[in-house]
Amino acid sequence: MNMKKFTAAAAMVAILPLSACVTNPETGNKRISKTAIGGGIGALGGYLLGDLVGGRRDRTEKILGAGIGAVVGAGVGRYMDNQEKKLRQQTAGTGVNVVRDGDNLVLDMPAELTFAVNDATVQPAFQDTLNQVASTLTEYEKTYVDVLGHTDSTGSDIYNQSLSERRAQSVASYLSGQGVQSARLATRGYGESQPKASNTTEEGRAANRRVEIRLVPVTEG
């Protein structure tokens, strides 16, 4: 992405909270509207959007094979509302940002909370938060769990790609160790390819160093 395109996209994202949010009547929390996601964040490479890692068909077969059911029709929204509310309560004050994207949820976890510099081992201080997240994921088991790693632009492309993959795998392994079924889990590293802020400032680079947990409901059909 060239600088002109990035600047325009970043500016679009910057105004989303002011002009393109709707309020969840169940939780009282704001979420980004579908239109805003498509027009703004989508320009940054699909920060919240995108296909399930590994493909929906293969993932669904594994989940159903593990004895995990699906959410039925109109119950999807309520199911995700309840999960969102609990995750917000559990992560309040931790620095983890819970974002609602339609019927999907994204937990944005800054790398400084989860990992030491250039390391892919979950820091002990963050394990309690992940334990609580894992408890909710096991309670609300009818979701796909994508763990996505991202870096800033510091360092080589090859190194950043490897680091993002290792960090995503580390979080997924930790969740699995806390009882989240492996059939639900998939990982992907994006390296520096999907920034959500400018890499020209330290604040922006810090925002780009993150691991996201994306929760997508398993639905019938």
N, C-alpha and C positions, 0 to 999 in steps of 0.2 A: 504494500500500500504506500503510495507516495505521500509526501508531507501535506500537499494541498488537500488530498482526499481525507487524510487522517484528521487534519485540523477541522474540516467541515463536519466530519462524523463526531469528533469529540465535542464540538460546539452543540451539535444536535442532542447528544446525550446529556450535556450539561443542563439543558433547559427542560428536560423531561419531568423532573420533580415538580416544576412550577406549572406545567401546562398539560400534562398527559397522565395524571394519576387518577385512580378511582379508589373509593374507600370500601373495604370489605365490611359489610353490615354485621357479620358474625364476630369478627375480631376487632373492628374499629381501626385496623391498620390500613395504610395506603399500599396500593400495588400499581405497577406499571400497566397501562392499558395495552391491549393487543395491537392497536394501531400505532402506538408509540414505539413498541418493540420492533415492529416491522420497519418503521421509518427511521429509527434512530440507532438503537443498539444493534440491529441487524446490519447496519452499515459498518460496524466494527468486526464483522465476521461471524455474527451469531452468538454473542455472549450468553444469551439465555435460550436461544433457539437451537434447533439441530436434531438430527436423527438420534435415536438411541444407539449407544455404543454396541456394536456387534449385530445390530438389526433387530427389529421388533419380533419377527417370526421366530428366530432361533431362541431369543431370550424368553419368549412366552412359552415355548415348548419346554424349556428347562425349568421354568417356574412352575408350570402345571405338573410337570413330572416330579417335582419336589413336594407336591401336595399343597401348594399355595393357590388359593382361589383368586377370583377377580372381583372387582367392584361392579355392581349392576347399575346400568343406566343413570337415572337421575340421582342416585346416591353418591356419585363420584364427587360432586362439588362439596357436599357435606362431609364426606370422608376426608378430603384434603383440607377443608376448613378446620376440622378438629385437630388434624395433625399439625397444621400451621400454628394454631393457637398454642398447642403444647410445646412445640419447638421454640416459639418466641419466648415463652415463659422460661424454658430451660437455658436459653442462650442469652437472656437479658443481662447486659453489663459485661459480657465476655469479649466483645469485639466482633462476634460472628453476626453477619447480616443475613436475615432471612428475607428472600425476595419471592413474591408470588408472580407466576407467569401463567395466566389462565388457570388450568387445573394442575399445573406443575409447581414445584417448589425448588428453589435453589438456596443452599446454605453457602454463603461466601465467607471463607475462612482465610484471613490474611496470613501470609507465611510466617511473619514474625511471631504470631501466636502459636503456630503449630510446629515450626522447625527452627533449629539453629541455622546460622548462615552456611550455605553450601552443604547442608545435611538433609537426609531424608528419613530421619528417625523422629517419630512424634515425641515432642518434648513432654516430660513428666507433668509439668504444670498445666498442660492442656488435656491430659488424659481424662480428668474428671468431667470436663465438658463433653468430650467424645463419648464417654460412658453414658451420659444422660441422653445424648443424641441416639446412641445405639439402642437404648431402652425404648425410645419412642419408635424407632424403625422396626424393632421386633414386635411392638404392639400393633403398629400399622404395617402389616407385612405385605399388603397387596399393592406394592409399589416396586418399580424398577429403581435401582440405586446406581447412578452413574457417578463415578468419582473422577474429576477432571483437574489436571494439574496445569498451572500457568507460571511463567517467569517474566521478569522484565527483560530489557534488551541488553543488559550488561553481560559480557561473556560471549562465547561463540555460539552459533546456532546449534551445533552438535551437542555442546555441553548443556545448553538450556533445555533442549529437547529431552535429553537423558534425565536431567534433574527433575523435570516436570513429570516424566513417566514414573520415576522412582518414588516421588512424593505421593502421587495418586495411588500407586500400589501399596505404599506404606499405610495410608489412611484406610484403604479398603481392607487390608489384612487386619488392621486393628479392629475395625468394625466387625469383621468376620469372627475374630477372637472373642468378641463380646456378644455373639449369638445371632448376628445378622446373617441370614442364609446366603451361602456363596452363590446359589443360583440367581439371586437378585442382583449381585454385584458385577460391575464391569468398570474398567479403568481406561483412561486415555490421557496422554500428555500432549499439550499443545505448544510447549516451549514458549517462545515470545510472540507467537503468531496472532494471539487474540488479546491485545491490550484493551483495558477499559478506561485508561487514562493516558496522558502523554508521558513518554519515557524521557522527556527532556528535563524533568524536575525530580528531585528525590521523593517528593510526596506522590507523584504519579507512578514512579517505579515501585514504590512500596505498595500501592494499590494493585499493581499488575502482578506482584508476587503473591499468589493465592492458590488455594485448593477449593474447588467447588464440589458440593454434593448435590446432584440434581435428582429429584424424586418425581417420577412419572407414574401415575396410577395404572395398574394392570386392569384393563377393562374387557368385558365380554365382546367377542367378535373381533 
